[in-house]
Amino acid sequence: MERQRSFGFYALLTLISWLSMLGFDLFLHGGLLAGLYKQPHPFLLSPERSFALIPLGYLSFLLLAVLLVWLITRMALQGWRRSAIFALQVGFLIWGSFSLGLISISTIPLALLAGWFIGQTVEMGIGGAVIGIGLKSPKLGRLFFSVFGFIIVMVILTVVLQNVGLIFANESF
C-alpha cells in the first residue's frame, strides 16, 4: 500500500529533481558541449541573447520534472533504478522526437543535436533517479543535500573543463 504524501512533499521532490537536472545541464552545456557554442552559427542565438534566455530553458526542465514526478508516482515505480530507467526512456522519446523535428526544420549542426539528444536524455534519467530515491524516503532533507553536493561537483567539473582546455568538440560545426 502506497503511503499518502502531501502536495508539499511532491512539490519539494519536484524541486529537488529539477535542481539535479539543472546541475547536470550546467555541466553539459557549460562544460562538455561548450566548444560547440563557440563558433557562430545561424541556428544559434548570440551568446548574450542566449544567456539572457537561460531562465526560460530552465523553466522547461521544471515542466519535465513535474511530468516525471507525476508519471513515476502514477506508475508506482519503486526505487531509483526503475525510476531512472523509466525517465531515460521518457527522455529518449521526448528528446528523440524533439531532435527529429528540429532537424526537419532547421540548420542545427548534427554534433550539437547529438549532444543535446544524449545529454538531455541522461538529464532526464538523473531526474528520475532522484525522484525514485525521494519516493522511498520519509523525508527529503538528506536527498536535498546530496543533490546540492552533486551540483557543486558539476560546477567544479564545468570550471575544470573550461579552464584546463578539455572542452569536447572545440572545433567548428
RATABEL-V778381 format. One record per residue. N is the residue number from 1. RES is the residue in three letters. PSI is psi in radians with two decimals (* if undefined). Layout:
n | res | psi
N | RES | PSI
N | RES | PSI
//
This chain:
n | res | psi
1 | MET | 2.28
2 | GLU | 2.37
3 | ARG | 2.58
4 | GLN | 2.30
5 | ARG | 2.67
6 | SER | 2.85
7 | PHE | -0.69
8 | GLY | -0.67
9 | PHE | -0.84
10 | TYR | -0.62
11 | ALA | -0.76
12 | LEU | -0.71
13 | LEU | -0.72
14 | THR | -0.78
15 | LEU | -0.78
16 | ILE | -0.74
17 | SER | -0.78
18 | TRP | -0.76
19 | LEU | -0.67
20 | SER | -0.67
21 | MET | -0.70
22 | LEU | -0.67
23 | GLY | -0.80
24 | PHE | -0.64
25 | ASP | -0.70
26 | LEU | -0.82
27 | PHE | -0.75
28 | LEU | -0.96
29 | HIS | -0.63
30 | GLY | -0.33
31 | GLY | -1.30
32 | LEU | -0.77
33 | LEU | 0.07
34 | ALA | -0.64
35 | GLY | -0.49
36 | LEU | -0.32
37 | TYR | -0.16
38 | LYS | -0.57
39 | GLN | 2.28
40 | PRO | 2.48
41 | HIS | 2.45
42 | PRO | -0.39
43 | PHE | -0.58
44 | LEU | 2.53
45 | LEU | 2.89
46 | SER | 2.68
47 | PRO | -0.68
48 | GLU | -0.79
49 | ARG | -0.75
50 | SER | -0.80
51 | PHE | -0.70
52 | ALA | -0.49
53 | LEU | 0.02
54 | ILE | -0.72
55 | PRO | -0.58
56 | LEU | -0.73
57 | GLY | -0.70
58 | TYR | -0.60
59 | LEU | -0.59
60 | SER | -0.61
61 | PHE | -0.51
62 | LEU | -0.72
63 | LEU | -0.68
64 | LEU | -0.63
65 | ALA | -0.72
66 | VAL | -0.81
67 | LEU | -0.81
68 | LEU | -0.77
69 | VAL | -0.78
70 | TRP | -0.88
71 | LEU | -0.81
72 | ILE | -0.67
73 | THR | -0.80
74 | ARG | -0.59
75 | MET | -0.06
76 | ALA | 0.75
77 | LEU | 2.43
78 | GLN | 2.27
79 | GLY | 2.81
80 | TRP | -0.63
81 | ARG | -0.86
82 | ARG | -0.69
83 | SER | -0.70
84 | ALA | -0.78
85 | ILE | -0.77
86 | PHE | -0.79
87 | ALA | -0.64
88 | LEU | -0.73
89 | GLN | -0.77
90 | VAL | -0.77
91 | GLY | -0.75
92 | PHE | -0.78
93 | LEU | -0.80
94 | ILE | -0.92
95 | TRP | -0.48
96 | GLY | -0.78
97 | SER | -0.81
98 | PHE | -0.75
99 | SER | -0.77
100 | LEU | -0.74
101 | GLY | -0.74
102 | LEU | -0.73
103 | ILE | -0.41
104 | SER | -0.25
105 | ILE | 0.07
106 | SER | 3.10
107 | THR | 0.51
108 | ILE | 2.30
109 | PRO | 2.40
110 | LEU | -0.61
111 | ALA | -0.72
112 | LEU | -0.76
113 | LEU | -0.77
114 | ALA | -0.72
115 | GLY | -0.74
116 | TRP | -0.86
117 | PHE | -0.90
118 | ILE | -0.84
119 | GLY | -0.78
120 | GLN | -0.54
121 | THR | -0.79
122 | VAL | -0.72
123 | GLU | -0.74
124 | MET | -0.71
125 | GLY | -0.72
126 | ILE | -0.82
127 | GLY | -0.70
128 | GLY | -0.70
129 | ALA | -0.75
130 | VAL | -0.74
131 | ILE | -0.78
132 | GLY | -0.71
133 | ILE | -0.79
134 | GLY | -0.65
135 | LEU | -0.35
136 | LYS | -0.07
137 | SER | 2.42
138 | PRO | -0.52
139 | LYS | 2.73
140 | LEU | 0.07
141 | GLY | -0.84
142 | ARG | -0.71
143 | LEU | -0.74
144 | PHE | -0.82
145 | PHE | -0.56
146 | SER | -0.77
147 | VAL | -0.67
148 | PHE | -0.75
149 | GLY | -0.71
150 | PHE | -0.76
151 | ILE | -0.75
152 | ILE | -0.76
153 | VAL | -0.74
154 | MET | -0.71
155 | VAL | -0.80
156 | ILE | -0.81
157 | LEU | -0.66
158 | THR | -0.81
159 | VAL | -0.73
160 | VAL | -0.83
161 | LEU | -0.70
162 | GLN | -0.56
163 | ASN | -0.36
164 | VAL | -0.13
165 | GLY | 0.48
166 | LEU | 0.34
167 | ILE | 2.26
168 | PHE | 2.46
169 | ALA | 0.96
170 | ASN | 0.48
171 | GLU | 3.09
172 | SER | 2.94
173 | PHE | *
//
